[in-house]
Amino acid sequence: MRRVQHEPGDAPFRGLVFHDEAWHWAAAVVCVDMLLFAYEYVRVLRPDRVLIRANQLGRDGALFVGTETVRVVLGEEWTAVEAEAGWGHGAVLRRQRPGPGMR
């Protein structure tokens, strides 16, 4: 497998972290204490893979987004399992079937 190389300054995808040609094969996206980029998650994940979200401070964390909110934003074809332990909160979301226009 080739190593990912930096995009040249005039490349059409330079402003995107994950562009379709390079990252459409992602098996999982793991997000720890970060913002919700729902469109990007759906775009880069293969249809049969998972999104893992973890918040170290749980519901008190500044970047916490509830699992049901995440599931609704991702779309009806997504299911979720969540857990809390101590302060932390985590969820694993899986797309059950590809939606329109998805791989």
C-alpha positions as a Markdown table, in Angstrom:
| # | Residue | x | y | z |
|---|---|---|---|---|
| 1 | Met | 0.0 | 0.0 | 0.0 |
| 2 | Arg | 1.3 | 3.5 | -0.9 |
| 3 | Arg | 1.9 | 6.0 | 1.9 |
| 4 | Val | -0.4 | 9.0 | 2.0 |
| 5 | Gln | 1.4 | 12.0 | 0.6 |
| 6 | His | 0.8 | 15.7 | 1.2 |
| 7 | Glu | -1.4 | 17.3 | -1.5 |
| 8 | Pro | 0.3 | 19.9 | -3.7 |
| 9 | Gly | -0.8 | 23.5 | -3.2 |
| 10 | Asp | -3.0 | 23.5 | -6.3 |
| 11 | Ala | -4.6 | 20.0 | -5.7 |
| 12 | Pro | -8.4 | 20.1 | -5.9 |
| 13 | Phe | -8.8 | 18.3 | -2.5 |
| 14 | Arg | -6.1 | 20.2 | -0.6 |
| 15 | Gly | -8.6 | 21.7 | 1.9 |
| 16 | Leu | -10.2 | 18.4 | 2.8 |
| 17 | Val | -8.8 | 16.2 | 5.5 |
| 18 | Phe | -10.4 | 13.1 | 3.9 |
| 19 | His | -11.0 | 13.1 | 0.2 |
| 20 | Asp | -13.0 | 10.4 | -1.5 |
| 21 | Glu | -10.2 | 9.0 | -3.6 |
| 22 | Ala | -8.0 | 8.3 | -0.6 |
| 23 | Trp | -10.3 | 7.5 | 2.4 |
| 24 | His | -13.5 | 5.8 | 1.3 |
| 25 | Trp | -12.3 | 2.5 | 2.7 |
| 26 | Ala | -12.2 | 3.5 | 6.4 |
| 27 | Ala | -13.2 | 0.6 | 8.6 |
| 28 | Ala | -13.9 | 2.7 | 11.7 |
| 29 | Val | -13.8 | 6.3 | 12.8 |
| 30 | Val | -12.8 | 6.8 | 16.4 |
| 31 | Cys | -13.7 | 10.2 | 17.9 |
| 32 | Val | -12.6 | 11.1 | 21.4 |
| 33 | Asp | -13.8 | 14.4 | 22.8 |
| 34 | Met | -14.4 | 16.1 | 19.5 |
| 35 | Leu | -17.0 | 17.9 | 17.5 |
| 36 | Leu | -19.7 | 16.1 | 15.5 |
| 37 | Phe | -18.8 | 16.0 | 11.8 |
| 38 | Ala | -21.6 | 13.7 | 10.7 |
| 39 | Tyr | -21.4 | 14.3 | 7.0 |
| 40 | Glu | -17.7 | 13.4 | 7.0 |
| 41 | Tyr | -18.2 | 10.2 | 9.0 |
| 42 | Val | -20.9 | 9.0 | 6.6 |
| 43 | Arg | -18.8 | 9.9 | 3.6 |
| 44 | Val | -15.6 | 8.2 | 4.6 |
| 45 | Leu | -16.9 | 5.1 | 6.3 |
| 46 | Arg | -17.6 | 1.9 | 4.4 |
| 47 | Pro | -21.3 | 1.0 | 4.7 |
| 48 | Asp | -20.6 | -2.0 | 7.0 |
| 49 | Arg | -18.3 | -0.3 | 9.5 |
| 50 | Val | -18.6 | 1.6 | 12.7 |
| 51 | Leu | -18.3 | 5.1 | 14.3 |
| 52 | Ile | -16.9 | 5.0 | 17.9 |
| 53 | Arg | -17.5 | 8.1 | 20.0 |
| 54 | Ala | -16.0 | 8.6 | 23.5 |
| 55 | Asn | -16.3 | 11.6 | 25.9 |
| 56 | Gln | -14.0 | 11.4 | 28.8 |
| 57 | Leu | -16.0 | 13.8 | 30.9 |
| 58 | Gly | -19.4 | 12.3 | 29.7 |
| 59 | Arg | -22.4 | 14.6 | 29.7 |
| 60 | Asp | -20.4 | 17.3 | 31.5 |
| 61 | Gly | -17.8 | 17.6 | 28.7 |
| 62 | Ala | -17.8 | 20.7 | 26.6 |
| 63 | Leu | -18.0 | 18.7 | 23.4 |
| 64 | Phe | -20.6 | 16.1 | 24.5 |
| 65 | Val | -23.3 | 15.3 | 22.0 |
| 66 | Gly | -25.9 | 12.7 | 23.1 |
| 67 | Thr | -25.9 | 9.4 | 21.3 |
| 68 | Glu | -29.5 | 9.7 | 20.2 |
| 69 | Thr | -28.7 | 13.1 | 18.7 |
| 70 | Val | -25.8 | 11.7 | 16.8 |
| 71 | Arg | -27.9 | 8.8 | 15.5 |
| 72 | Val | -30.7 | 11.1 | 14.3 |
| 73 | Val | -28.2 | 13.3 | 12.5 |
| 74 | Leu | -26.5 | 10.4 | 10.9 |
| 75 | Gly | -29.8 | 9.0 | 9.6 |
| 76 | Glu | -32.4 | 6.4 | 10.3 |
| 77 | Glu | -30.2 | 3.5 | 9.0 |
| 78 | Trp | -27.8 | 3.9 | 12.0 |
| 79 | Thr | -28.2 | 2.0 | 15.3 |
| 80 | Ala | -26.3 | 2.7 | 18.5 |
| 81 | Val | -25.1 | 1.1 | 21.7 |
| 82 | Glu | -23.9 | 3.3 | 24.4 |
| 83 | Ala | -22.4 | 3.0 | 27.9 |
| 84 | Glu | -21.3 | 5.1 | 30.8 |
| 85 | Ala | -18.5 | 4.4 | 33.3 |
| 86 | Gly | -17.5 | 6.8 | 36.0 |
| 87 | Trp | -17.4 | 10.2 | 34.3 |
| 88 | Gly | -17.0 | 8.8 | 30.8 |
| 89 | His | -19.5 | 8.1 | 28.1 |
| 90 | Gly | -19.1 | 6.1 | 24.9 |
| 91 | Ala | -21.1 | 4.9 | 22.0 |
| 92 | Val | -20.6 | 2.6 | 19.0 |
| 93 | Leu | -22.8 | 3.4 | 16.0 |
| 94 | Arg | -23.3 | 1.1 | 13.0 |
| 95 | Arg | -25.0 | 1.7 | 9.7 |
| 96 | Gln | -27.4 | -1.1 | 9.0 |
| 97 | Arg | -27.8 | -0.5 | 5.3 |
| 98 | Pro | -26.3 | 2.0 | 2.9 |
| 99 | Gly | -28.4 | 5.1 | 2.4 |
| 100 | Pro | -29.0 | 6.8 | -1.0 |
| 101 | Gly | -25.8 | 7.9 | -2.6 |
| 102 | Met | -23.6 | 6.1 | -0.1 |
| 103 | Arg | -21.1 | 3.4 | -0.9 |
